[in-house]
C-alpha cells in the first residue's frame, strides 16, 4: 500500500472524529481499510511462509508448507 493511501486513511479518520463523514467517504474509508488489512495479512503470511522450525527429532519443517497443507492457500480451515 502506498503512502498516499495511508495518508488518506489517516485524513478520513481525523475527519470522522472531528466532523463526521459523508456516506461516500465512509465507503471509501471502508474500502481503504480493507485494502490495508489485506496488505498487512499478505505481508505477514509471506514472512511466516519463510520460517523453518527445527523439530526435536532434527527434522526441519517449513511453516508455510505445514499450514498450507492444513488450511489451504486462503488460510481457512476446512478447504
Secondary structure, 3 states (H helix, E strand, C coil): CCHHHHHHHHHHHHHHHHCCCCHHHHHHHHHHHHHHHHHHHHHHHHHHHCCEEECCCCCEEEHHHHHHHHHCCCCCCCC
